[in-house]
Amino acid sequence: MEIKKMDASGNPFELAKFDLQVLLVEDQWAEQRLISKKLKSMGCQVTVAQNLIEAGHLLKNAPMDMVLMDSGIYSQNGFDFSAVVEEAERKTGKSIPVIGLAGNFIKTQRDQYMANGMDEYLPKPVSENELFRVMVKLAGNVKYLNPELSRMSAG
């Protein structure tokens, strides 16, 4: 789905909102706050986990549509988070995309995380436009504030 028009500032998320429950797995308070604010501005409900154990518990007990996760946390302590995601997907019957976030963006690292179950990978600081683009690609669930956009993206 492509949004072919943007607002005057060039931000597509000013014209459309998501209806998503997002689990943000991030251990840095400043990053939690910044990314949560961006997600909320896009219409998402955000739940924050500080580590994989907390994230696994939340994912098992609350319906989530998407996970954004610091890539450094993804490989902590050998915990297999992908198995938790797969279990939640079986339980809900729907795919739960996982987007990795990295402060040091390296292509080989991106490929490694994608091979280990992440659906997409974004560098930090996270660009709102790039985050929006990836979320539309992976999840859809966009509510258009302008009915014309809804018709444009469908065609």
C-alpha positions as CSV (number, residue, x, y, z in Angstrom):
1,M,0.0,0.0,0.0
2,E,1.5,3.4,-1.0
3,I,0.3,6.7,0.2
4,K,0.8,9.0,-2.8
5,K,0.1,12.3,-1.1
6,M,1.6,13.9,2.0
7,D,0.7,16.9,4.1
8,A,2.5,20.3,3.5
9,S,5.3,19.2,5.8
10,G,5.8,15.9,3.9
11,N,4.6,13.7,6.7
12,P,2.2,10.9,5.6
13,F,1.1,10.2,9.2
14,E,-0.6,13.5,9.4
15,L,-3.1,12.2,6.9
16,A,-3.5,8.6,8.2
17,K,-3.5,6.8,11.5
18,F,-2.9,3.2,12.6
19,D,-5.1,1.1,14.7
20,L,-2.4,-1.0,16.3
21,Q,-1.3,-2.4,19.6
22,V,2.5,-2.1,19.6
23,L,4.9,-3.6,22.0
24,L,8.1,-1.5,22.2
25,V,11.0,-3.4,23.7
26,E,13.7,-0.9,24.6
27,D,15.8,-0.6,27.7
28,Q,16.9,3.1,27.3
29,W,14.4,5.5,28.9
30,A,15.0,8.3,26.4
31,E,14.5,6.0,23.5
32,Q,11.3,4.6,25.0
33,R,9.9,8.1,25.4
34,L,11.0,9.3,21.9
35,I,9.7,6.2,20.0
36,S,6.5,5.9,22.1
37,K,5.7,9.5,21.2
38,K,6.2,8.9,17.5
39,L,4.1,5.7,17.6
40,K,1.3,7.5,19.5
41,S,1.3,10.4,17.0
42,M,0.5,7.7,14.4
43,G,-2.5,6.5,16.4
44,C,-0.8,3.4,18.0
45,Q,-1.4,2.1,21.5
46,V,2.0,1.5,23.0
47,T,3.1,-0.9,25.7
48,V,6.8,-0.8,26.8
49,A,9.0,-3.6,28.0
50,Q,12.5,-3.1,29.3
51,N,13.8,-6.6,28.5
52,L,13.0,-9.9,26.8
53,I,11.5,-11.6,29.8
54,E,9.1,-8.7,30.3
55,A,8.4,-8.6,26.6
56,G,7.7,-12.3,26.4
57,H,5.3,-12.1,29.4
58,L,3.4,-9.1,27.8
59,L,3.2,-10.8,24.4
60,K,1.8,-14.0,25.9
61,N,-0.8,-12.1,27.9
62,A,-1.9,-9.2,25.8
63,P,-2.9,-9.0,22.1
64,M,-0.2,-7.2,20.1
65,D,-0.2,-6.3,16.5
66,M,3.4,-5.5,16.1
67,V,6.7,-5.5,18.0
68,L,9.5,-2.8,17.8
69,M,12.6,-4.0,19.5
70,D,16.1,-2.7,20.1
71,S,18.3,-5.2,18.2
72,G,20.7,-5.4,21.1
73,I,18.0,-6.7,23.3
74,Y,16.8,-9.2,20.7
75,S,19.9,-11.4,21.3
76,Q,20.2,-11.0,25.1
77,N,21.0,-14.1,27.1
78,G,20.2,-16.5,24.3
79,F,16.5,-16.1,25.0
80,D,14.6,-17.2,21.9
81,F,12.1,-14.3,21.5
82,S,11.1,-15.6,18.0
83,A,9.6,-18.7,19.7
84,V,7.5,-16.4,21.9
85,V,6.3,-14.5,18.8
86,E,5.5,-17.7,17.0
87,E,3.5,-18.9,20.0
88,A,1.5,-15.7,20.2
89,E,0.9,-15.9,16.4
90,R,-0.5,-19.4,16.8
91,K,-2.7,-18.3,19.7
92,T,-4.1,-15.3,17.9
93,G,-4.1,-16.7,14.4
94,K,-2.4,-13.6,13.0
95,S,1.1,-12.6,12.0
96,I,2.9,-10.3,14.5
97,P,5.6,-8.4,12.6
98,V,8.9,-7.6,14.5
99,I,10.8,-4.5,13.6
100,G,14.4,-4.3,14.8
101,L,15.9,-0.9,15.8
102,A,19.6,-0.3,15.9
103,G,21.9,2.5,17.0
104,N,24.7,1.2,14.8
105,F,23.2,0.3,11.5
106,I,25.3,-2.3,9.7
107,K,24.0,-4.2,6.7
108,T,25.4,-7.6,7.7
109,Q,23.8,-7.1,11.1
110,R,20.5,-6.3,9.4
111,D,20.7,-9.5,7.4
112,Q,21.5,-11.6,10.5
113,Y,18.5,-10.2,12.4
114,M,16.2,-10.7,9.4
115,A,17.4,-14.3,9.2
116,N,16.6,-14.8,12.9
117,G,12.9,-13.7,12.6
118,M,12.8,-9.9,12.4
119,D,10.6,-8.7,9.6
120,E,12.3,-5.3,9.1
121,Y,15.2,-3.4,10.6
122,L,15.5,0.4,11.1
123,P,18.4,2.6,12.2
124,K,18.2,4.9,15.2
125,P,17.3,7.6,15.5
126,V,14.1,6.4,14.0
127,S,12.7,8.6,11.2
128,E,8.9,9.0,11.5
129,N,8.5,8.8,7.7
130,E,10.5,5.6,7.5
131,L,8.8,4.1,10.5
132,F,5.4,4.9,8.9
133,R,6.5,3.4,5.6
134,V,7.6,0.1,7.2
135,M,4.5,-0.1,9.4
136,V,2.2,0.3,6.4
137,K,4.2,-2.4,4.6
138,L,4.1,-4.9,7.4
139,A,0.8,-4.2,9.2
140,G,-1.6,-2.1,7.2
141,N,-4.5,-1.2,9.5
142,V,-4.4,2.4,8.4
143,K,-7.3,4.7,9.1
144,Y,-7.3,7.5,6.6
145,L,-8.3,10.9,7.8
146,N,-9.0,12.0,4.2
147,P,-11.4,9.6,2.4
148,E,-9.6,10.4,-0.9
149,L,-6.4,8.7,0.4
150,S,-8.3,5.5,1.2
151,R,-9.4,5.3,-2.4
152,M,-5.9,6.2,-3.7
153,S,-4.1,3.5,-1.7
154,A,-6.6,0.8,-2.7
155,G,-6.0,1.4,-6.4
